């Protein structure tokens, strides 16, 4: 038999000859590599999604704010018209125009 120069590099002929601790190390390192790969992918893809959502919300935020201000102004004008209609004669054409015709 040939003397092995490096005993830590043993080649086993069959699977049962491999020590259990070596098999456990191999499976443990494989599981750790898969876990770390998943965490890195999640971190990278999660960062991209948050970045795109932040950019989209900041761009849409200005448009939404302008739209909301326009709607608020329309509501203020409608409320002011209803208050004028209710303070005066409710049967005038201006008052009837300000009051909702759909009952709500």
N, C-alpha and C positions, 0 to 999 in steps of 0.2 A: 504494500500500500504506500502511496506517495504521501509524504508529510505535507500537511497544508501550511502554506506560508502565512495566510491571514485567516485565523479561525472564525472571525466574525462574518466572513463571506463564504458560508457553507452552502453548497447546492445539494438539496435533498432530492432523492430519487422518487419518493412517493409522498403523498399528502400526510398520512398519519405520522411520518417521521418529523414533520415540522413541529417545533415546540409551540405549545398553546400561547405563550406570552407573545411570540412573534406574530402569530395570526391575529391576536388581539390588537397589537400595535398597528398592524396594517389596516385592519378594519376601523380602528379608532382614528387614524390619520386620514383615511378616505372620508369618513363621516365628518371630520373637522374641516376638510377641504371643501366638501359640498356645502356645509353650513356657512363657511366664510364666503364662498362664492355667491350663495343666495343673499347673504347680508349685503355684500358689496353691490350686487345687482339691484337690490331693493333700494339701497341708499342712492345709487346713481339715477335710477328711473324715478324714484320719489322726488329727488331734487329737481329733475327736469320738469315733472308735472307741477310742482309747487311754483317753480319759476315761471312757467307758461301761464298758470292760473293767476299769479300775481300781476304779470304784465297785462293779461287780458282784463283783469278786474280794474286795474288803474286806467286803462284806455276806455273801458266801458263805463267806469265810474263817473267820469266827467260828462259823458253823454246822458247817463241815467240821471245825474244831478240836474242837468239842464232841462231834461224832460219833466222831472218832478217839479222843478220851479215853475215851468209853464203850466202844468196841471194845477199847482197850488194857486197860481194867479187867476186861472179860470174859475176855480172854486171860490176865491175871494170875491171876484166880480159877481158871480151868481148869488153868493150870500148877501152881498151889498144890495143887489137888485131885489131879492126877496125881502130884505128888511125894509127897503123903501116901499115896496108894495104893501107890506103888512102895516106900516106906519100910516099910510094914507088910505085912500078909498080903494078897496080891493077889487072893485068892479071896473076900474078904468082900463083901457086897452093896454097901457104900459104895465099895469099890475098883473093883468091876465097873461101877458106875454112872459113875465118873469116867473109866474107860478108854473110848476111842472104840470103837464097835461096828462102824464101817464099815472098820476096818483102817487108817485114815489119820488 
